Every structure is written in C-alpha cells, then in structure tokens.
Amino acid sequence: MNHPDTSLAKPPTPEPPGPPARAGLLGRLGAWSAGHFKAVLVGWLLVVIGLGAFAPQVTGALSGAGWQADGSQSVTARQLAEQHFAGNASSALQIVVAADRPVTDPAVQQVIAKAGATAAADPRISTVVPPQPGATISKDGRTAILLAGAKANPDDMVRAADDLKGPLNALSKDGISVHATGASVLWSDFNKANHDAMMKSEIMSWPVTLAILVLAFGSLVAAGLPLLLTMAGLAASAGSLVLISHLFPVSIWAMNFAMMFALALGIDYALFLVVRFRSARMGRSLSSAEAVAETMDTAGKAVLLSGATVLVSLSAVMLVPSPAFRSMAGGIMLAVLFVLAATLTLLPAVLGRLGHRVDALALPWVKSGAHRSSRFAAWGERLWKHPFRYGAVALAVLLALAAPVIGLRTAMPSITVVPAHDSARAGYTAVQRAFGAGAPGTLQIITPNGQAASVGAQIAATPGIAGVMPAQPSADGSGWSMIQAVPSVDPSNPQLSSTVHTLRAELPHDTLVGGAAVENLDLQHLLTQKTPLVIGVVMGLGFLLLLVALRAPLISALGTAASLLSTGAAFGVARLVFQDGHGSGLLGFKPQGFLDGWAPVFFFAMIFAIAMDYTVFLLASAKEHYERSGDPKEAMVGSLAHSGRVIFAAAGVMVAVFFTFAVSGPLPPKEMGIVLGVAVLLDAALVRLVLLPVVLRLTGRAAWHTPAWLDRILPRISFSHG
C-alpha cells in the first residue's frame, strides 16, 4: 500500500503557468527559426561552407606534440638545449643504423652518410652529429646513432618526423636497417596509429549508430536529423580549429575527440527535441511553429542546460597547464558550441518546415508521435513501489565495480603503445639491444660551466645511473654545460622516477634535469597533482548549474554526486582490464601494468559531462512534471515515462560508438573505449534509470524544496510551457 509523502509539512504550490500565448525566450527563438527557414538555412550554409573550406587542412595544421607540463624543470631544460646546444634536445631525432657487420664497413658507412644527408636537407634540422665512438657507437660496433638536432619547435619536429621517417627507413638494405626514433618520432607514430584507429572505429560504429537511430526515432527522416547537426557542427569546428591553430598550437587529438562528441551530443539533443516536437503535435491542432515553440520552451531548456554543463565540465581541464590537454578540451568545447547552436536554431527551423513530415518513412510498428513510453512509465511505477529493492541492487553493483579503483596505478604510456613495426619502436628496440635498457631514456642535465665537473661526478655516483658522458659546454658561450646520463632501467620503469627525484634533490639548485623520459614524468606528476582540483571544480560547477536551473539544492547535490558512482565503477573496470590484464587476450593487447596517466583527469571530465547530460534530461523532465502537478510521484514516474526512452537510446548509441574503440588497434583508444563505454552503460542503466529515480522517490517533496533565502537570489526558470 502506498502512503502519502509527508517529508515536508506543507507541499509547495506548483508554479503558475505563464500566459498561454506568450512563449519563453527559447520558445520565441524556436518560433522565429521555424518562421525564417530560408534565412536560418542560408546562414548555416554560409557558416559550414566558410569554415568547412578549411576543414581538409585539419590533419596537417594541427599539432602532434604538446604533451608536456608547462613551466616544469624538464621543459626549461629542453628549451635551453634547443637554444644553446645546436638543438640537441629531447625533441631531436635519433637515426639508428643497425647492421649485421661493423659500422666501419664501407656499405654501412655509405648508408650512414645518406641518412645524414637526408636529415640535413630538412630545414627543421639544425645539425646532424655523426656517430661518436664510445658514445653513439655500440660496444660491439654494429649499431650507430646519428643525432639530428631540433631547429624548430616540438610541434614542427613531429611534422619533421612525419616527413623523414619514411625516407630514412627506405635506406635499409642488405642486413642494414635504418630507423628514426626519439620523442618526436614516437609522437608521430603514436598520433598516426591512434588517428587511424579512431577513423576505423568511427567507420565501424556508423552502421550500428544508424540502426539505433532508426529504431529510436522510428522514422528514417527523423533519424537523419542528428546527422544534420553532427555534420554542421563537425565541419564548422574543424575549420575553426584550423584557423585557431594559426594563433597557437592545437593538438590533433582535439579533432578526434571533437568528432566523437559532436556525434554523441548531436544524437542526444536531436533525440530530445524531435521526440518532444512529435509529442507536441500528436492529437492537437498546434501549428508547426507553435509546436516548435513548446518544444524549445521545455526540451530546449534542458538541451541548453546540458550543453552548458558539458562546457563547464570540459573547461575545468584548462586548469592543467599542458598544451595538449588544453587544446583537446578546447576542441571538444568548440564542437559542442557549434552543435548546440545548430540544435537551438537549425533544428527548430527544419522541424518547423517538416511539420508532420518528420514522421515520413516511419517503421510500420511505430506509433507516430508517441512521447510517453508505457514501458518506462511501468518501470517508474515499479521503482516507486519497491525503491529499496532496486536501489540497493544498483548501488551494490556500482560499489563492487568501483572497489578495484583503490589500487589503480597511472603512468605515461610506454613504447608498447606504438605498433612493433613502426619506426620509433623499431629504433627504440635497436638502441636498447645495443646500448642498454635505459639508453632510450637518456637524461639531459643542464648546469653552469663552473660546476660541470663536480655535477658529473655526483651524477655518476647516483644509484640508478648506468653511465655518464663528459660534460659538453655550449658553443655559443652561454655559460651552460650539458651532461648526458644513461639510466640503468627502461624509461617506463617506475624506478626512473626515484632516480630523477634523487638527482633533483641532491644536485645544485641551478642544475636542471630533463630529457624526453623526464618530461613524461613531470607531466604525470602534474596530472596527479591537478586531478583532485579538476574533479572538485567540475563537480562544483556542475552542482551550481543544476541548482540555478532546478532551484532545488538537495536533488542538485544528489544528482551531481551520483555521477561519481558510474565514474568510479568505470575506472575500477579499467584497473582490472588494463592494469591487471583481465580480458587482455580477448581485446588483443599486452597490459602495461598501469592506466595511462592522462586518463583520470581527462576521462573524468568527459564522463561527468555525458553523465550530467542524462541527469539534466531526467531532472528537467521531473521538474516540468512537478511544476504542473506538485506531486513527487508524477514527477518521478512522468520523468521516466517521457525521458527514459531518450536516455536509453542515446546511451545505446554512445556505448556502441565507444565500444568500437575497444576493438581498434593501439592501447589508448582501447582504454578510452572501455572506460567511456562502461561509464555510459552503467550511468544510463543503473544511475539515471534506477538510482536517481529512487532518490526522487525517497526524498519526495524535499527533493524540490527551495529554502527562502535561496529563493530570493536564484533566477526563476520554468521547464513547463504555457
């Protein structure tokens, strides 16, 4: 038997509806767009064509580097090496010549000379230092390294690696192999492998996406509308990124993630608006413009709030002072802005023009315009009757999956994320085989000339250092000397961090410890340091947005906190798969023993943005029903009946898209696919469609209570229309 909710002595009076003929701001915008179809269409065509003209340049224009901690000691050391040591910096290229005979053989010498000439002909290379006995020629005399100094910034050095690694590899012949390696080549291979994998995953996901869209919309015409938003948003954002790249470097990953988010959010927003538009017309005599106005005044507000929440979540990543992270977040935000603008202007214009034809080419079993789902309404009734039964099960599953996150370890990617046949990894392996495990991670220590000898001796006596080269004073008289030291362990070995920490603690304060491996360590340290701040800011701003929109502090806080459950569970699964190796054979990878270091901060922001997307849809619908009825049961059951199908379908598309990344080649796309796919699946299935409705059931009217002092300062935003 159901008992009346008495959580508050006096139920709040539902907010009175506004004048029926007066639409809100978004409603008026939608009606205007519907009434000016040609103007809106021409405007968007100009935007898409104007910016889209630059889109084909996106791959070549965007940056391949930027994975660094700005202001760190290692970045300062690299900059000094670029300026004063002929480009012998972490961004320099290493050309590894390995032979089945001594490198003094005339045939090998000829290949070395050609390799040096090939590199020297590139304007981004400063000088090419030939192999030096005792330093860059192996003890067995069969492997030699040429150093091609960096004359350009790290981004251009990655482009130089793009251009040079093929011609250099083509010099291999008759038992002589030539491979370019080093950090710039690693990022070149890494970016290409991941870009190819993401493109492959996108192609694999399209058939599944289209099938889910047709099933979700029930109409081929309606199913095409998300693609309209996605293509408009992608073309505009890609062209914008090219233009922005002329002002400052933008990571190529920005475009990859922008493409993914534009598709996901375009589908979410179109689903929400189209379903509401069809409902507004069903069995009523509303004109297309009136139906659009009602749609925008209700679902449009939820979409706008969702977009703002996504933007706020991603903006917190800007707190990480790393060019790659900031530009990736910026690229996604740009795509979201364009998709949101298209959703609020272009989509209403198209819906107004289509009218009832939005249901054209409908599937035979689809009931046109059905907005309230009887199945999700029945599910809401069941949750209302048995909240503890279903809520406890969902909570137990999420907590069990989240438990492994306690032992999660993170580090920057090892060389194994690059395919074995790629230049960087082949050269890396040859260097390790000939010079020792730590040779690919050689440290570059910059110190004043006067103390170079004592610093060199101190470095040689430090545990974890296998060898130290003589100090090299700068040729330009800057007063700096460089000492190169070879660690005793592989660059991805955690022991290297301890060695670097010891050097920095014991060497003179004006001595800088750098090198490519140390730049990774500094970035990892920065990410570890900034992750709690990013999480706190994301959650705080997300809560404030919900509070302003819903005017209900309790449900805003609980809705925000619920996102931590799906996020924790996703990272718990990530630890089991990528750190412990469970299922690695099925997914076709070798575990590194840790999760890539950039995953927690960046994936958290992405997961939270998507989770809040669903939270907004559910709670905005609940608030609309509560405004009309003042009944907490109608708010809970009605929100599931009206938004459950949209959340379920949108999540289905996202899960399908993300899981295709799990089967693509390199490790980072697999991590992204598993973490994001599991997070969306759990968030939609257990958090938004079970736990959050249960919370609404248990909190009753208290969920929507606004304290008097808060009521005076918050703006009044209504999610109902008319």
C-alpha positions in Angstrom: 0.0 0.0 0.0 1.3 3.4 -0.9 1.3 6.1 1.8 1.3 9.8 1.1 4.6 11.6 1.2 4.9 13.7 4.3 8.6 14.7 4.1 7.5 18.4 4.3 4.6 19.6 6.3 3.3 21.9 3.6 3.7 20.9 -0.1 4.9 23.7 -2.3 2.4 25.2 -4.6 3.2 24.4 -8.2 4.5 27.5 -10.1 1.7 29.0 -12.0 2.0 28.7 -15.8 2.6 31.8 -17.8 0.2 33.3 -20.3 -0.6 30.6 -22.9 0.1 32.8 -25.8 3.4 34.0 -24.5 6.4 31.7 -25.2 9.7 32.0 -23.3 12.9 33.2 -24.8 13.9 29.8 -26.3 10.3 29.3 -27.5 10.4 32.6 -29.3 13.8 31.7 -30.8 12.4 28.4 -32.0 9.3 30.0 -33.4 11.4 32.7 -35.2 13.7 30.0 -36.6 10.7 28.0 -37.8 9.2 31.1 -39.5 12.5 32.1 -41.1 13.6 28.7 -42.5 15.4 30.1 -45.5 17.3 32.7 -43.6 18.5 30.2 -41.0 19.4 27.6 -43.6 21.4 30.2 -45.7 23.1 31.4 -42.5 24.2 27.9 -41.6 25.3 27.1 -45.1 27.5 30.2 -45.1 29.0 29.1 -41.8 29.5 25.5 -42.8 30.9 26.3 -46.3 33.0 29.2 -45.0 34.6 27.3 -42.1 34.3 23.9 -43.8 36.6 25.1 -46.6 39.5 25.0 -44.1 38.5 21.5 -42.8 40.6 19.5 -45.3 43.7 21.1 -43.8 42.9 20.0 -40.3 45.3 16.9 -40.2 48.3 18.9 -41.4 47.6 22.1 -39.5 47.1 20.6 -36.0 49.8 19.9 -33.6 51.3 16.4 -32.9 53.1 17.4 -29.7 52.2 19.4 -26.6 52.3 16.5 -24.1 54.3 18.4 -21.6 54.0 20.2 -18.2 54.4 23.9 -19.0 56.8 25.6 -16.5 58.4 22.3 -15.4 62.1 21.8 -15.0 62.3 19.4 -17.9 60.6 21.8 -20.3 63.0 24.5 -19.3 65.9 22.1 -19.8 64.7 21.3 -23.3 64.3 25.0 -24.2 67.9 25.7 -23.1 69.1 22.7 -25.1 67.3 24.0 -28.2 68.9 27.4 -27.8 72.4 26.7 -26.7 73.3 23.1 -27.8 72.5 23.1 -31.5 69.1 21.5 -31.0 70.4 18.5 -29.0 67.2 18.5 -27.1 64.5 15.9 -26.2 62.7 16.9 -29.5 65.8 16.0 -31.7 65.6 12.9 -34.0 67.8 9.9 -33.4 68.6 7.9 -36.5 69.6 4.4 -35.6 71.7 2.4 -38.1 72.0 -1.3 -37.1 73.9 -3.8 -39.2 74.9 -7.4 -39.3 78.5 -6.2 -39.7 80.7 -3.5 -38.1 79.5 0.1 -38.8 83.0 0.8 -40.2 82.1 -1.4 -43.2 82.0 0.8 -46.4 78.5 -0.3 -47.2 77.3 0.7 -43.7 79.3 4.0 -43.9 77.5 4.8 -47.2 74.1 4.2 -45.6 75.1 6.4 -42.6 76.2 9.2 -45.0 72.9 9.0 -46.9 70.9 9.1 -43.7 72.8 12.1 -42.5 72.3 13.9 -45.8 68.6 13.1 -45.9 68.1 14.6 -42.4 70.3 17.6 -43.0 68.3 18.5 -46.1 65.3 19.2 -43.9 65.1 22.9 -42.8 63.8 21.9 -39.4 67.0 20.1 -38.6 69.9 22.2 -37.2 72.9 20.0 -37.4 73.5 16.3 -37.9 76.1 14.9 -35.5 77.7 11.7 -36.9 78.2 8.6 -34.7 80.8 9.1 -32.0 83.0 6.1 -30.7 82.3 5.5 -27.0 79.1 7.4 -27.1 76.8 6.7 -30.0 78.5 3.6 -31.4 77.8 0.4 -29.6 80.4 -1.7 -27.9 80.0 -4.4 -30.5 80.5 -1.8 -33.2 77.3 -2.9 -35.1 74.9 -0.1 -34.1 75.4 3.6 -34.6 73.2 6.7 -33.8 73.1 9.9 -35.7 71.7 12.9 -33.8 69.6 15.3 -35.9 69.2 18.4 -33.8 66.0 20.3 -33.5 65.9 23.7 -35.3 62.1 24.0 -34.9 59.6 23.9 -32.1 58.4 20.4 -30.8 55.2 20.5 -33.0 57.2 21.1 -36.1 59.7 18.5 -35.1 56.9 16.0 -35.0 56.0 17.1 -38.6 59.7 16.6 -39.5 59.4 13.1 -38.1 56.3 12.6 -40.2 58.3 13.5 -43.3 61.7 11.9 -42.6 60.9 8.5 -41.1 59.8 7.0 -44.4 62.7 8.1 -46.5 65.1 7.1 -43.7 63.6 3.6 -43.4 63.8 3.3 -47.2 67.6 3.3 -46.9 67.5 -0.1 -45.2 69.1 -2.8 -47.3 71.2 -6.0 -47.2 71.3 -6.6 -43.5 71.4 -2.9 -42.7 68.3 -1.3 -41.0 67.7 2.4 -40.6 65.0 3.7 -38.2 64.3 7.2 -36.9 63.4 7.2 -33.2 63.2 9.6 -30.2 60.3 11.6 -28.7 59.3 13.4 -31.8 59.1 10.2 -33.9 57.3 8.5 -31.0 54.6 11.1 -31.0 54.5 11.0 -34.8 53.9 7.2 -34.8 51.6 7.5 -31.8 49.4 10.1 -33.3 49.1 8.3 -36.6 48.3 4.9 -35.1 45.7 6.5 -32.9 44.2 8.6 -35.6 43.9 5.6 -37.9 42.4 3.5 -35.1 39.8 6.2 -34.3 38.9 6.6 -38.0 38.5 2.8 -38.2 36.3 2.8 -35.1 34.2 5.7 -36.5 33.5 3.7 -39.7 32.7 0.6 -37.7 30.3 2.5 -35.5 28.3 4.2 -38.2 26.1 1.2 -39.2 25.3 0.4 -35.6 24.6 4.1 -34.9 22.3 4.4 -37.9 20.4 1.2 -36.9 19.9 2.5 -33.3 18.8 5.9 -34.6 16.2 4.4 -36.9 14.9 2.3 -34.1 14.9 5.2 -31.6 13.2 7.7 -33.9 11.0 5.1 -35.7 11.4 7.2 -38.9 14.1 7.5 -41.5 13.5 11.2 -41.9 13.7 11.9 -38.1 16.8 9.6 -37.8 18.6 11.8 -40.3 18.3 14.9 -38.2 21.1 14.1 -35.7 23.4 13.6 -38.7 22.4 17.1 -39.9 23.5 18.6 -36.6 26.7 16.4 -36.4 27.9 17.3 -39.9 27.2 21.0 -39.4 29.0 21.0 -36.1 31.9 19.0 -37.3 32.6 21.0 -40.5 32.4 24.3 -38.6 34.5 23.1 -35.7 37.2 21.5 -37.9 37.5 24.7 -39.9 37.6 26.8 -36.8 40.4 24.6 -35.3 42.5 25.2 -38.4 42.1 29.0 -38.1 42.8 28.9 -34.4 46.0 26.8 -35.0 47.5 29.9 -36.6 47.3 31.6 -33.3 48.6 28.8 -31.0 49.2 25.0 -31.3 46.1 22.8 -31.3 46.5 19.1 -30.7 45.4 16.7 -33.5 43.6 14.8 -30.7 41.3 17.9 -30.4 39.7 17.0 -33.7 39.5 13.3 -32.9 37.6 14.0 -29.7 35.6 16.8 -31.2 34.3 14.4 -33.9 33.3 11.9 -31.2 31.5 14.4 -29.0 29.8 16.1 -31.9 28.2 12.8 -32.9 27.3 11.8 -29.4 25.7 15.1 -28.4 24.1 15.8 -31.8 22.2 12.5 -31.3 21.3 13.3 -27.7 20.0 16.7 -28.4 18.2 15.8 -31.6 16.5 12.8 -29.9 15.3 15.0 -27.0 13.9 17.8 -29.3 12.4 15.6 -32.0 10.6 13.3 -29.6 9.2 16.3 -27.8 8.2 18.0 -31.1 6.3 14.9 -32.3 4.5 14.8 -28.9 3.5 18.5 -29.1 1.8 17.8 -32.5 0.2 14.5 -31.5 -3.6 14.7 -31.3 -3.5 18.5 -31.1 -4.2 21.3 -33.5 -0.9 23.2 -33.0 0.8 24.7 -36.0 4.4 23.7 -36.7 5.6 27.0 -35.3 3.6 26.6 -32.1 4.8 23.0 -31.7 8.4 24.2 -32.1 7.9 27.0 -29.5 6.5 24.5 -27.0 9.4 22.1 -27.7 12.0 24.8 -27.2 10.4 26.1 -24.1 10.6 22.6 -22.5 13.1 20.3 -24.1 15.1 23.2 -25.5 15.9 24.5 -22.0 17.1 21.1 -21.0 19.3 20.9 -24.0 20.7 24.4 -23.3 21.4 23.4 -19.7 23.0 20.2 -20.8 25.3 22.0 -23.2 26.3 24.5 -20.6 27.1 21.6 -18.2 29.2 19.8 -20.8 31.1 23.1 -21.5 31.7 23.7 -17.8 32.9 20.2 -17.2 35.4 20.4 -20.0 36.5 23.9 -19.1 37.9 22.5 -15.9 40.6 20.6 -17.9 42.0 24.1 -18.8 43.4 24.1 -15.2 46.0 21.6 -16.3 48.9 23.7 -17.8 49.6 21.3 -20.7 49.1 22.4 -24.3 47.8 19.0 -25.4 45.2 18.9 -22.7 44.0 22.4 -23.1 43.7 22.2 -26.8 41.8 18.9 -26.6 39.3 20.3 -24.2 39.1 23.5 -26.3 38.4 21.5 -29.4 35.6 19.5 -27.8 34.1 22.7 -26.4 34.2 24.3 -29.8 32.4 21.3 -31.4 29.8 21.4 -28.5 29.2 25.1 -29.1 28.5 24.6 -32.8 26.3 21.5 -32.2 24.4 23.4 -29.5 23.9 26.4 -31.8 22.7 24.2 -34.6 20.3 22.4 -32.1 18.8 25.7 -31.0 18.4 27.3 -34.4 18.8 25.0 -37.4 16.9 22.0 -35.9 13.8 24.1 -35.0 13.9 25.6 -38.5 14.0 22.2 -40.1 11.3 20.8 -37.7 9.1 23.8 -38.5 9.4 23.2 -42.2 8.9 19.4 -41.9 5.9 19.5 -39.6 4.1 16.2 -39.8 6.5 15.0 -42.4 9.1 14.4 -39.7 7.3 11.0 -39.4 7.8 10.2 -43.1 9.2 6.8 -43.9 8.2 5.6 -40.5 8.6 2.0 -39.5 5.3 0.0 -39.7 5.1 -0.8 -35.9 5.9 2.8 -34.8 3.1 4.8 -33.2 3.7 8.2 -34.6 4.4 10.9 -32.1 4.3 8.7 -29.0 6.1 10.6 -26.4 5.1 9.0 -23.1 6.6 5.4 -23.0 4.2 3.0 -21.4 7.2 0.6 -20.7 9.2 3.3 -18.9 6.1 4.5 -17.1 5.6 1.0 -15.8 9.2 0.8 -14.8 8.7 4.1 -12.9 5.7 2.7 -11.1 7.7 -0.4 -10.1 10.5 1.7 -8.7 8.0 3.8 -6.8 6.6 0.7 -5.1 10.0 -1.0 -4.4 12.7 1.7 -4.2 14.9 -0.1 -1.7 14.9 -3.4 -3.6 16.1 -2.0 -6.9 18.1 0.9 -5.5 20.2 -1.5 -3.2 21.0 -3.8 -6.1 22.1 -1.0 -8.4 24.2 0.6 -5.6 25.8 -2.8 -4.7 26.8 -3.4 -8.3 28.3 0.1 -8.7 30.3 -0.1 -5.5 31.6 -3.6 -6.3 32.8 -2.5 -9.7 34.3 0.7 -8.2 36.2 -1.1 -5.4 39.3 -2.0 -7.5 39.9 1.7 -8.2 41.7 1.9 -4.8 44.7 0.1 -6.2 44.7 1.9 -9.6 48.2 3.0 -10.8 48.8 5.5 -13.5 51.9 6.4 -15.7 52.6 7.9 -19.0 52.4 5.5 -22.0 55.3 3.2 -22.6 56.8 2.4 -26.1 54.4 -0.6 -26.3 51.5 1.7 -27.3 53.2 2.1 -30.7 52.9 -0.8 -33.1 56.0 -3.0 -33.2 56.8 -2.3 -36.8 56.7 1.5 -36.5 59.9 3.4 -36.8 60.0 4.8 -33.2 59.6 1.4 -31.6 62.0 -0.4 -34.0 64.7 2.2 -33.4 63.9 2.1 -29.6 64.4 -1.6 -29.5 67.6 -1.4 -31.5 69.0 1.2 -29.1 68.1 -0.9 -26.1 69.7 -4.0 -27.6 72.9 -2.2 -28.4 73.3 0.3 -25.6 71.3 -1.0 -22.6 67.8 -0.8 -21.2 68.0 2.9 -20.2 69.6 4.3 -23.3 66.3 5.4 -25.0 65.6 7.5 -21.8 68.9 9.3 -21.6 68.8 12.2 -19.2 69.9 15.7 -20.2 71.3 17.7 -17.2 72.0 21.4 -17.8 74.3 23.1 -15.3 76.6 26.1 -15.2 80.1 25.6 -16.6 81.8 26.2 -13.3 80.3 23.2 -11.6 80.0 20.8 -14.5 82.9 18.5 -13.3 81.5 18.1 -9.8 78.0 17.7 -11.0 79.1 15.0 -13.5 80.9 13.1 -10.7 77.8 13.4 -8.5 75.6 12.1 -11.2 77.9 9.1 -11.8 77.7 8.2 -8.1 73.9 8.3 -8.0 72.1 4.9 -7.8 70.2 4.1 -11.0 72.7 5.7 -13.3 74.4 3.3 -15.7 76.8 5.7 -17.4 77.6 9.4 -17.7 79.1 11.2 -20.8 81.6 14.0 -20.4 80.2 17.5 -20.0 79.6 19.4 -23.2 79.9 23.2 -22.9 77.6 25.2 -25.1 79.2 26.5 -28.3 77.6 30.0 -28.1 79.3 30.9 -24.8 76.1 31.0 -22.8 77.8 29.6 -19.7 75.8 26.3 -19.7 77.1 22.8 -20.0 75.1 19.6 -20.8 75.7 16.3 -19.2 74.0 13.2 -20.7 73.4 10.3 -18.3 72.1 6.9 -19.2 69.7 5.3 -16.6 70.0 1.6 -15.7 66.3 0.9 -16.3 63.8 1.3 -19.1 62.1 4.7 -19.4 58.8 3.3 -18.3 60.2 1.6 -15.2 58.9 3.3 -12.0 62.5 3.2 -10.7 63.4 6.0 -13.1 61.2 8.4 -11.2 63.1 7.7 -8.0 66.4 8.3 -9.7 65.2 11.7 -11.1 63.8 12.7 -7.7 67.2 11.9 -6.1 69.1 13.9 -8.7 66.9 16.9 -8.3 67.1 16.8 -4.5 70.9 16.4 -4.4 72.3 18.4 -7.4 72.8 22.2 -7.1 69.6 24.2 -7.3 70.6 25.9 -10.6 71.0 22.5 -12.3 68.1 21.3 -14.4 67.3 17.6 -15.1 65.5 17.0 -18.3 65.1 14.6 -21.3 62.1 13.0 -23.0 61.5 10.5 -20.3 61.7 13.1 -17.6 59.2 15.3 -19.5 56.8 12.4 -19.2 57.5 12.1 -15.5 56.9 15.8 -15.0 53.6 15.6 -16.9 52.5 12.6 -14.9 53.3 14.4 -11.7 51.4 17.5 -12.9 48.3 15.3 -13.8 48.4 13.6 -10.4 48.6 17.0 -8.7 45.8 18.6 -10.7 43.3 15.7 -10.8 41.7 16.4 -7.4 41.4 20.1 -8.3 39.8 19.3 -11.7 37.4 16.8 -10.1 36.4 19.3 -7.5 35.9 22.2 -9.9 33.9 20.0 -12.3 31.6 18.8 -9.6 31.2 22.2 -8.0 30.3 24.0 -11.2 28.0 21.1 -12.3 26.2 21.4 -9.0 25.8 25.2 -9.3 24.4 24.9 -12.8 21.8 22.3 -11.7 21.0 24.5 -8.7 20.4 27.6 -10.8 18.2 25.6 -13.2 16.3 23.4 -10.8 16.2 25.7 -7.7 16.4 22.6 -5.6 19.7 22.1 -3.6 19.0 18.6 -2.4 18.3 16.9 -5.7 21.0 19.1 -7.4 23.6 17.8 -4.9 22.5 14.2 -5.1 22.3 14.2 -8.9 25.8 15.6 -9.1 27.2 13.2 -6.6 25.6 10.2 -8.3 28.0 10.8 -11.3 30.9 9.6 -9.1 29.4 6.1 -8.9 29.5 5.4 -12.6 32.9 7.1 -12.9 34.4 5.1 -10.1 32.9 1.9 -11.5 34.3 2.6 -14.9 37.8 3.2 -13.5 37.5 0.1 -11.4 36.9 -1.9 -14.5 39.8 -0.1 -16.2 42.1 -1.2 -13.4 41.0 -4.9 -13.8 41.4 -4.8 -17.6 44.4 -2.6 -18.3 46.4 -2.9 -15.1 45.7 -6.4 -14.1 45.2 -7.7 -17.7 41.8 -9.4 -17.3 40.4 -9.8 -20.8 43.6 -8.5 -22.5 43.7 -11.6 -24.7 40.2 -11.0 -25.9 40.9 -7.4 -26.7 44.3 -8.1 -28.2 46.8 -6.1 -26.1 49.6 -6.6 -23.6 48.9 -4.8 -20.3 51.4 -2.2 -19.2 50.7 -2.7 -15.5 49.1 0.7 -15.2 46.5 3.0 -16.8 47.8 5.8 -19.0 48.4 8.9 -16.9 46.1 11.3 -18.8 43.1 9.1 -18.4 41.8 10.0 -14.9 41.7 13.8 -15.4 40.5 13.9 -19.0 38.2 10.9 -18.9 36.6 12.1 -15.7 35.7 15.4 -17.3 34.3 13.6 -20.3 32.3 11.0 -18.3 30.9 13.7 -16.0 29.9 15.8 -19.0 28.0 12.8 -20.5 26.5 11.7 -17.2 25.2 15.2 -16.5 23.8 15.3 -19.9 21.4 12.4 -18.9 20.9 13.9 -15.4 19.7 17.2 -17.0 17.3 15.4 -19.3 15.8 13.3 -16.4 15.6 16.1 -13.8 14.4 18.8 -16.2 11.6 16.5 -17.2 10.9 15.7 -13.5 10.9 19.4 -12.7 8.5 20.1 -15.5 6.0 17.4 -14.2 6.4 18.7 -10.6 5.7 22.3 -11.7 2.5 21.2 -13.3 1.3 18.8 -10.6 3.1 19.4 -7.4 3.1 15.6 -7.0 6.5 13.9 -6.4 5.2 10.6 -7.8 4.1 12.2 -11.0 7.5 14.0 -11.2 9.4 10.7 -10.8 7.2 8.4 -12.9 6.5 11.1 -15.5 10.2 11.9 -16.0 11.0 8.3 -16.7 8.0 7.9 -19.0 9.0 10.9 -21.0 12.8 10.9 -20.9 13.7 7.3 -20.2 13.5 6.1 -23.8 15.6 9.1 -24.9 18.3 8.4 -22.3 18.2 4.7 -23.2 18.5 5.2 -26.9 21.2 8.0 -26.6 23.2 5.8 -24.3 22.9 2.9 -26.7 24.4 4.9 -29.5 27.3 6.2 -27.2 28.0 2.7 -25.9 28.1 1.3 -29.4 30.4 4.1 -30.6 32.8 3.8 -27.6 33.0 0.0 -27.6 34.1 0.1 -31.2 37.2 1.9 -30.0 37.9 -1.1 -27.6 38.5 -3.3 -30.6 40.7 -0.9 -32.6 44.5 -1.3 -32.8 46.6 0.7 -30.2 46.1 0.7 -26.5 45.0 4.3 -25.8 41.8 4.0 -28.0 41.1 0.7 -26.2 41.4 2.5 -22.8 39.1 5.3 -24.0 36.5 2.9 -25.4 36.4 0.6 -22.4 36.4 3.5 -19.8 33.8 5.7 -21.6 31.7 2.8 -22.8 31.4 1.2 -19.4 30.8 4.6 -17.7 27.9 5.4 -20.1 26.4 2.0 -19.9 26.4 2.0 -16.1 25.4 5.6 -15.8 22.4 5.2 -18.0 21.3 1.7 -16.9 21.9 1.9 -13.1 22.3 5.6 -12.1 19.9 7.6 -14.2 17.2 4.9 -14.8 17.4 3.4 -11.3 19.2 5.2 -8.6 18.2 8.8 -9.4 14.5 7.9 -9.7 14.8 6.0 -6.4 16.4 9.1 -4.8 13.4 11.2 -6.1 11.1 8.6 -4.6 12.8 8.6 -1.2 13.3 12.4 -0.9 9.7 13.2 -2.1 8.8 16.9 -1.9 12.1 17.6 -0.1 13.9 17.0 -3.4 12.3 20.1 -4.9 12.3 22.3 -1.8 13.9 25.7 -2.1 15.0 27.5 1.1 13.6 31.0 1.4 17.0 32.7 1.3 17.9 30.8 -1.8 14.6 31.5 -3.4 15.3 35.3 -3.1 18.7 35.1 -5.0 18.1 32.4 -7.7 16.5 33.3 -11.0 13.1 31.7 -11.8 13.5 29.2 -14.6 10.4 27.2 -15.6 10.6 23.9 -17.6 6.9 23.9 -18.4 5.2 25.7 -21.3 2.1 27.7 -21.5 
